[in-house]
Amino acid sequence: MKKILIFAPTAPSSGITQYIINILGELDPEQFCVDILSFRNDRLKKWTEEHGTQYFEFDISMYKAPFLYRRFLKDVFSRGYDAVHFNLSSISTLTVFKYAKKCRVKKIIMHSHSSFTDLSSPLRRAVFSNLHKILRVFANRFYDVKCACSVPAAEWMYGKKRARASLILNNAVDTSKFAYDAEKAREIREKYGVNTKYVIGHIGRFTAQKNHLFLIDIFSELCKIRNDCTLMLIGGGELLESVKNKVNDLNLSENVIFVDFQEDIYKYYSAMDLFLMPSLFEGLPITLVEAQANGLSALVGDAVTRECDITGLIEFYPLSEGSLKWAQRASEMLDLGRTDCNDVSDKLEKSGFSLSSQANVISKLYFER
């Protein structure tokens, strides 16, 4: 049996958390014992409790308590792991990699999940982006395997030259679970009292990356064009209150529904008629894979990697076109109706986005020397 440590300092509602839970659900428990090291992440902690493995909570600051921080890392990494799988969006310190190497972890796997630094302050974003670019040069010496969810995510984490040698690990989903279901659509619409013809959806944490304020501008313009739409925003995050304030300021409160992160998120896609994602950057968002598995069309910002269009259901649109043109295009897509796309499952499977195929890739990665 292989002993694996998953390192994932990420929020419970993040795409990284969902990816990890998806893959762990497919790994053979007879072959792998998987511990997890994370921040306060109830979903990942719950998984370890259910499977009888270890959960290590990373709540020590390396700046406020450097001695305790290093001792904690030494204690965790020295438990005889065959592999440590780092799941990160950016690099802010080399210490974690140094201790994994120092404690003789047999294999260090780096896995990039984003293509930029997601911080709300433009100044902090610039500072940490430059810090990341400096640290990634030195971090490369610690990895045995370089992985990423997309080419832009690989280039961001390793630099363009080194990115060529990275392994792309697709953000796979359970296609059968996310398939369109009319009964689920009715259930969700009734639950939230939706009485409009169309529901426009977005699922994602309220962070700068997701560009929610622009999304609200788009919906505001759409409401001037037509009066048959509801916007459903699912997720939590530090910018939630500022988005709610903007909705109130634009008198859209009756047309916008805020929903906390849901464990049964697969039901919500069926209730939607169009998915909007005007993100400023992305690795390869798992939500877009889920939306496609549901046969749901998506209007997506041109900063999002083209690799996420697996089924032809995604349309990329320039952010520079502004909210009015985005609203006009969204209106046109709504009038086209839902695509009768029975073959989306096959397309996702053939493109390597099924959970079983990705679990096989991960298994081989853990077993290979």
C-alpha positions in Angstrom: 0.0 0.0 0.0 1.2 3.5 -0.9 1.2 6.2 1.7 0.3 9.6 0.2 0.0 13.1 1.6 -2.2 15.6 -0.1 -1.1 19.2 0.5 -4.0 21.6 -0.2 -4.2 24.9 1.6 -7.5 25.9 0.1 -11.1 26.8 1.0 -13.8 24.2 1.3 -15.8 25.6 -1.6 -12.9 26.0 -3.9 -12.5 24.1 -7.2 -9.2 22.6 -5.8 -11.1 21.0 -2.9 -13.8 19.6 -5.3 -11.1 18.2 -7.6 -9.4 16.4 -4.7 -12.6 15.0 -3.4 -13.6 13.8 -6.9 -10.3 12.0 -7.4 -10.1 10.5 -3.9 -13.5 9.0 -4.4 -12.1 7.0 -7.3 -8.8 5.8 -5.8 -8.6 2.2 -4.5 -8.5 2.3 -0.7 -6.7 -1.1 -0.8 -3.8 0.5 -2.7 -3.6 3.9 -1.1 -3.7 5.4 2.4 -4.2 9.2 1.9 -3.6 11.8 4.6 -4.4 15.5 4.0 -2.6 18.7 5.1 -4.8 21.8 4.7 -6.1 25.0 6.3 -9.4 24.8 8.0 -11.2 22.8 5.4 -14.2 20.9 6.8 -14.9 19.0 3.6 -11.4 17.5 3.4 -11.3 16.9 7.1 -14.6 15.0 6.8 -13.2 12.8 4.1 -10.3 11.7 6.3 -12.6 11.0 9.2 -14.8 8.8 7.0 -11.8 6.9 5.6 -9.9 6.5 8.8 -6.9 8.6 7.7 -5.0 11.6 9.1 -6.0 15.3 8.7 -3.3 17.9 9.6 -4.6 21.4 10.1 -2.2 24.1 8.9 -2.9 27.0 11.3 0.6 28.2 12.2 2.0 31.3 10.7 5.6 31.0 9.5 6.1 34.8 10.3 4.5 34.8 13.8 5.8 31.5 15.0 8.7 30.3 12.7 10.0 27.7 15.1 6.6 26.0 15.6 5.9 26.3 11.8 9.1 24.4 10.9 8.6 21.8 13.7 5.0 21.2 12.4 6.3 20.6 8.9 9.0 18.3 10.1 6.5 16.3 12.1 4.1 15.9 9.2 6.6 15.2 6.4 8.7 12.7 8.3 5.9 10.1 8.5 7.3 8.0 5.7 5.2 9.2 2.8 5.8 7.6 -0.6 4.6 10.8 -2.2 3.5 14.3 -1.3 1.0 15.9 -3.8 1.2 19.7 -3.6 -2.0 21.4 -4.9 -1.4 25.1 -5.3 -2.4 28.2 -7.2 0.9 30.0 -6.6 4.1 29.9 -4.5 4.6 32.2 -1.5 7.3 30.3 0.3 9.9 27.5 -0.4 9.9 26.2 3.2 7.2 23.5 2.6 9.2 22.1 -0.3 12.5 22.2 1.5 11.0 20.2 4.5 9.4 17.6 2.2 12.9 17.1 0.6 14.7 17.3 4.0 12.4 14.6 5.4 13.2 12.3 2.5 9.7 12.1 0.9 10.2 9.6 -1.9 8.3 11.6 -4.5 7.3 15.3 -4.6 4.5 16.1 -7.0 3.6 19.7 -7.8 0.2 20.4 -9.2 -0.7 23.9 -10.5 -4.4 24.8 -10.4 -4.4 28.5 -11.6 -2.8 30.9 -14.0 -2.4 33.9 -11.7 -2.6 35.2 -8.1 -6.1 35.6 -6.8 -6.0 38.6 -4.4 -8.6 41.4 -4.1 -6.0 44.2 -3.8 -4.3 45.1 -7.1 -1.2 46.1 -5.2 -1.0 42.8 -3.3 -1.8 41.0 -6.5 1.2 42.6 -8.2 3.6 42.1 -5.2 2.7 38.4 -4.8 2.7 37.7 -8.5 6.3 39.0 -8.8 7.2 37.0 -5.6 5.8 33.9 -7.2 7.7 34.4 -10.4 11.0 34.7 -8.4 10.3 31.7 -6.2 9.2 29.4 -9.0 12.7 29.5 -10.4 14.1 28.1 -7.2 11.1 25.8 -6.4 11.7 23.8 -9.6 14.7 22.0 -8.0 12.4 20.4 -5.4 9.8 18.7 -7.6 10.1 15.2 -9.0 6.9 15.6 -11.1 5.4 18.8 -12.5 1.6 18.7 -13.2 -1.0 21.3 -14.1 -4.7 21.5 -14.9 -4.0 23.4 -18.2 -1.1 24.8 -20.3 -1.6 28.4 -18.9 -1.5 26.9 -15.4 1.7 25.1 -16.2 3.3 28.2 -17.6 2.3 30.2 -14.6 3.7 27.7 -12.1 6.9 26.6 -13.9 7.7 29.2 -16.6 7.2 28.6 -20.3 10.3 26.5 -20.9 9.8 24.1 -18.0 6.0 23.9 -18.6 6.6 21.8 -21.7 7.7 18.9 -19.4 4.6 19.1 -17.2 1.9 16.5 -17.1 -1.7 17.9 -17.7 -4.1 16.4 -15.2 -7.7 17.1 -16.4 -10.3 18.5 -13.9 -12.5 15.4 -14.4 -16.1 15.0 -13.2 -18.7 12.3 -12.7 -20.5 12.8 -16.0 -23.5 10.7 -15.0 -24.1 12.7 -11.8 -24.0 16.1 -13.7 -26.3 15.0 -16.6 -29.3 17.2 -17.1 -32.3 16.2 -15.0 -35.7 18.0 -15.5 -36.9 16.9 -12.1 -33.8 18.4 -10.4 -34.4 21.6 -12.4 -38.0 21.9 -11.1 -36.9 21.1 -7.5 -34.3 23.8 -7.4 -36.5 26.4 -9.0 -39.3 25.7 -6.6 -36.9 25.8 -3.6 -35.8 29.3 -4.4 -39.1 30.6 -5.7 -37.9 31.3 -9.3 -40.8 32.5 -11.4 -39.0 33.7 -14.5 -38.5 31.8 -17.7 -34.7 31.8 -17.6 -32.1 31.3 -14.9 -28.6 32.6 -15.5 -26.1 30.9 -13.3 -22.6 31.4 -11.9 -20.8 29.1 -9.4 -17.6 30.3 -7.9 -16.0 32.0 -4.9 -16.5 35.7 -4.5 -12.9 36.7 -5.3 -11.3 39.2 -7.7 -10.5 36.4 -10.1 -14.2 35.7 -10.8 -15.0 39.3 -11.7 -18.5 39.3 -10.0 -18.9 43.1 -10.2 -18.7 43.0 -14.0 -21.1 40.1 -14.0 -23.6 42.2 -12.1 -23.1 45.0 -14.7 -23.9 42.5 -17.4 -27.1 41.3 -15.7 -28.2 44.9 -15.0 -27.9 45.6 -18.8 -29.7 42.3 -19.5 -32.6 43.3 -17.3 -33.0 46.5 -19.5 -33.3 44.2 -22.6 -35.7 41.7 -21.1 -37.6 41.0 -17.9 -37.7 37.2 -17.9 -34.4 36.4 -16.2 -33.1 35.5 -12.7 -29.4 35.5 -11.8 -28.3 32.7 -9.4 -24.9 33.2 -7.8 -23.6 30.2 -5.8 -20.6 30.4 -3.5 -19.0 32.4 -0.7 -15.9 34.5 -0.2 -14.4 37.8 0.9 -16.1 39.9 -1.8 -19.6 38.6 -1.2 -20.8 41.7 0.7 -19.5 44.1 -1.9 -21.4 42.2 -4.6 -24.6 42.2 -2.5 -24.2 46.0 -2.0 -23.9 46.5 -5.8 -27.0 44.4 -6.4 -28.9 46.6 -3.9 -27.6 49.8 -5.4 -28.8 48.8 -8.8 -32.2 47.7 -7.5 -31.7 44.1 -8.6 -32.4 42.4 -5.3 -35.7 40.8 -6.6 -33.9 39.4 -9.6 -30.7 38.0 -8.0 -30.5 34.9 -5.7 -27.4 34.4 -3.5 -26.9 30.7 -2.6 -24.2 29.4 -0.2 -21.9 26.6 -1.4 -23.9 23.4 -1.8 -22.7 19.8 -1.4 -25.3 18.7 -4.0 -24.1 21.3 -6.5 -24.8 19.0 -9.5 -28.6 19.6 -9.1 -28.2 23.3 -9.6 -26.8 23.2 -13.2 -30.1 21.6 -14.4 -32.0 24.6 -13.1 -29.9 27.0 -15.2 -30.3 28.1 -18.9 -27.0 29.8 -19.3 -23.7 29.9 -17.4 -21.8 33.2 -17.2 -18.1 33.3 -16.4 -16.4 36.7 -17.1 -13.2 35.7 -15.1 -10.1 37.7 -15.2 -8.0 34.5 -15.3 -8.4 30.8 -14.7 -6.4 27.5 -14.7 -9.2 25.3 -16.1 -12.3 25.8 -14.0 -14.0 22.6 -12.9 -17.3 24.4 -13.0 -17.1 24.7 -16.8 -16.5 21.0 -17.1 -19.5 20.3 -14.8 -21.7 22.7 -16.9 -20.7 20.9 -20.1 -21.5 17.6 -18.5 -25.0 19.0 -17.9 -25.3 20.2 -21.5 -25.4 23.8 -20.4 -24.1 26.5 -22.7 -21.6 29.0 -21.2 -20.6 32.6 -22.1 -17.0 32.9 -20.9 -14.4 35.6 -20.8 -11.6 35.5 -23.3 -9.0 35.3 -20.5 -10.1 31.8 -19.8 -8.1 29.0 -21.4 -9.5 27.6 -24.6 -8.7 24.1 -23.3 -11.9 24.1 -21.3 -14.1 24.0 -24.4 -14.4 20.2 -24.7 -17.9 19.9 -26.2 -18.5 23.1 -28.2 -20.9 24.5 -25.6 -18.6 27.3 -24.5 -18.4 30.6 -26.3 -15.5 32.9 -25.5 -16.2 36.6 -25.5 -13.8 39.6 -25.0 -14.0 41.3 -21.6 -13.1 44.5 -23.5 -16.5 44.5 -25.2 -18.2 45.8 -22.1 -21.3 44.8 -20.1 -23.9 45.9 -22.7 -22.5 43.7 -25.5 -22.1 40.9 -23.1 -25.8 41.3 -22.1 -26.9 41.4 -25.8 -24.9 38.2 -26.5 -26.3 36.5 -23.4 -29.8 37.4 -24.5 -29.2 35.9 -28.0 -28.0 32.7 -26.4 -31.0 32.4 -24.1 -33.3 32.7 -27.1 -31.5 29.7 -28.7 -32.6 27.6 -25.8 -30.8 24.6 -24.2 -28.8 22.5 -26.6 -30.0 18.9 -27.1 -26.6 17.5 -26.5 -26.9 13.8 -25.7 -23.3 13.1 -26.7 -21.6 15.4 -24.2 -20.7 12.5 -21.9 -19.0 10.7 -24.8 -17.0 13.8 -25.7 -15.9 14.3 -22.1 -14.9 10.7 -21.8 -12.9 10.7 -25.0 -11.1 13.9 -24.0 -10.0 12.3 -20.7 -12.4 14.2 -18.5 -14.0 11.2 -16.9 -13.2 10.5 -13.3 -12.2 6.9 -13.9 -9.7 7.8 -16.5 -8.1 10.5 -14.4 -8.0 8.3 -11.3 -6.0 5.8 -13.4 -3.5 8.5 -14.3 -3.1 9.6 -10.7 -2.7 6.0 -9.5 0.1 5.4 -12.0 1.7 8.7 -10.9 1.7 7.6 -7.3 3.0 4.2 -8.1 5.8 5.2 -10.5 9.2 5.7 -9.1 
